[in-house]
Amino acid sequence: MRVLFIGDIVGSPGRKAAKEMINKLKKEEEVDFCIVNGENAAGGSGITYVIAQELYNNGVDGITMGNHTWSKHEILNFIESDNKMARPANYPQDLPGKGYAILSGKNGKIAIMNLLGRIYMDNIDCPFKAADRELEQIKKEVKVVIVDFHAEATSEKTAMAWYLDGRVSCVLGTHTHVQTADERIFPFGTGFITDVGMTGPYDGVIGVNKDIILKKFLTNMPQRFEVANGRVIFNAVLLDIDEKNGKTTNIRRISLIMEAR
């Protein structure tokens, strides 16, 4: 089974680049499932119903979220009924939405789980214990489990991969928007990368207009962030997974700079 996971999609430029590359890679690489992190898909912060449907119509099979899950208030109207979207499982359990989603395809089923880090992030429940809780349910249905760990600290992401090694197919870091060159497979078959990187404006500061960010650093005053223009970077990983045992057999980074979209 082959899974394409696309890093944090930022705004309209990121969505356009993702659409183009999904169509291309599904044909060239025989991708079975395409997962995206969509928490920055709407103007750089959050997601809307229309944008979620746009992503699904463009070949996305499942969406994971992160610390900007609730940035667009309208998500409260549809996240509970969207069975292809996973928000962080270590949010309070009485919030709408689910920490994992089960996706079906022609070559079987996979689960996507979303977790949020705690180091340098918002105060939130323990992601390690949340992973244990979610896996109790997931393992009753599927063997292939894709974990999107939306976190800041490299140490926390690596620790999670060690903790889940052999219990999930992969732990893929998101959130920092910069792809890391440390993809590997852990001893018991769990694929890992510290951060998949972003799919969005390249000529900015992690997707945001560089002039706005420079003004913020120079003045220390709050600024209204805007998605940058110009070239776009597409960042993703391609995973080969043995659907019989759920182990990753190969993980490959993809990083491509594209003209403005």
N, C-alpha and C positions, 0 to 999 in steps of 0.2 A: 504494500500500500504506500502511496506517495502523497504527502501532505505539504502544501505550500502555506507558510505562515508569513504574513506581511506585517512589518512593524508599524507603529503608530501613524495612522493616516492623518495628515494635517491639512484641513481645509479643502477647498475646491481643487487647488493644484494637485494635492495628494490623491484625491479621489479620481481625477482624470488620469493620472499616471498609473494608478492601481488598475483601473479599468483596462487600459491598453496592455499592461503587462500580464494581467490575469488571462486575457484572451490568448496572448502569445504563449505563455508558459503552460497553459492547459493543453495546448496543441503539441508543443515541442517536448514537454517533459511528462506527458501523460499523467497529469495531476488528478488525484481522486477527490481530495478535499482542499478547499481554500479557506483559510481562517485569517481574519484581520483584527488588529486592535483598532477600534473605532472611537475611542474616547475623545479624540481631538478632531473628528471628522467634520463637525459643524463650526466653521469659522475659527478653528483652532481650539475649541473648548466645548466638549459635550457632543451629543448626537440628537438628531430629530427623527421623527417617524419617516418623513419623506426621504431623508438621507439614508436611513437604514434600509428602506425599500430599494433605493437606488443601488446600494451596495449589493443587495441580494440579486437584483435584476442584472447586475454586471458580473455575476459569476461567483460571488462570495457565498460560502455555505454556512459560516458562523462568525459571530462578532463577539470579541471580548472587550471589556471596558477597563476602568481604572479610577484614579482619584478625581477625575472630572465627570464621573458617571452622572451626577445630578446637576451639572452646570446648566443644562437646558431643562427647565421645569416640566416641559411637556413629556419628558420621558416617563413621568409618573403615570401617564395615560396609556402607555403601551408596553412597558417593559415586562409586566406580569404575563401578558399574553404572547410575547415574542419568545417562542420556544427554540430560537436559534441564537439567542443572546445570553451571555453570562456576565454578570457583574461580580465584583469582589465578594467571595464567599465569607470573608471575615468582617463584613458589615453586619450590624445587628440583624438577627434572623427574622425579625418582624417587618423589615423593610421590603418593598415590592421587588420582584425579580428573583432570580436564582443564581447560585454560585457556580452552577455547571449546566451544560446543555448536551443532550444526546443528539447526534446528527447521523442520518442514514444516507447511504449512497449505494451505487451499484456493486461496490466491492465490500460492503459491510457497514458497520457502525463505528463511530468514534465518539469520545466525550471530550468536551473542552471545559476546563476549569479555570477560573479567574481568582487570583489572590492579590492582596495589596500589602506592600511592605510597611514596616513600622519605623525603621530608622530614617530620620530626617523627613518623615511624612506625618500625616494626621494621626492623632491618637485613635487606634483601632484595635479590634480583637486580634488574638494571636493567629497569624497565618498558618503556622505549623499545625496547631490543633484543629483549625478549620479544614485544612487539607485532609487530616485523618477522618474527620466527620463526613466530609463529602465523599471520600473514597469508599467508605462503608456502603454507600448507596450505589455509586458508580460501578463498582466491581461486580455488582449483581447483574449488570446488563452488558458491559463491554470490557474488553481488554486493552484497547488503544485509548490512552488518556493523554491529551495535550494540555499542559499547564502553562498559562500565561501569568508569570509572577511580575506584577507591576510595582517595581520597587526602585529605590534610589541607590542603596548601598551594594557594592559588589560582593561584600562579605555575606550579606543576608541572602542574596541570590544564590551564591555558591553553596551556602549552608543548606538551603532548601533543596538543591539538587542532590546533595549527599543524603539528606533526610529521606527523600522520596526515591532514591536510586533503587531500581528493581520493582517499584510499585506503580510508576507511571512511565509513559513512553518518552516524555521529554519535559524539561523545565526551561521555558524560554523567557528571558528577561525582557521587559519593556520599560518605558517611561523616560529614560535619559535622552532618547532621540539620536544617540550616537552609536553606530554599530561597532561591536567589539570583535577582535580577531582571536577569540578563544574557544571556538566551537570544539566540542569533544563528546565522547560517549563514555559514561561512567561504567565502573566494573560490572554492574548488573543490568546494563542495557538501557539506561536513561540518557537520552541526548540532552545537551546543555549548551547554552550560550548566554553570557552575561547580559547582553542587550542586542536585540535584533536590529535596532536602529529605527529611523522614521522613514516614512514615505511622504515627502512634502517639500516645501521650498528650500533649495540649497543655498541660495544667496541671501541668507538671513542669519539669525541666531536661533538655532534649533527650531526653525520654521517661522519665527516671528520677524517682522520688519526690523532690520538692524539699527536704523536711526532711532526707533522708539526704545530699543534695549540700551543703546549707548546713552541716550538721555537719562534713562533710569539709573544707570550706573554712575553717570557724571553728577547728577543732581540729588540722587537718593529720594526722589519724589515719585509717587505712584503714577503709572502710565496706563493708558488703555491699549492693550496689545492688539495688533493687527497682523494677519497672515502676510508674509512677505511675497514679493513678486520675483520673477526671473526663473532661473533654471530649477529643475526639480530632481531630487534624489529618490531612487526607489531602493528600499532595503527590505530584504526578506531572507528566510531560510527555507531550504527544501529538505524534507525528511523522508527517508525510506524506513518504513516500519513493518516488522513482521506481524501481520494481523493475527497469527496463531498464538503468539505469546506476548504481544504488545511491546517488544523490545525494538529500539531504534538500531538500524544497521548502518545508516549513513546520515550525516548531517552536512549540508553544504550552504555556505553563505552566498547571497546574491546582492550585489551593490552596483547600481548603474546611475550615472548622471545623465539626465535627459534635458532637452531644450524646454523652454517655458511652455507651460500648459494652461 
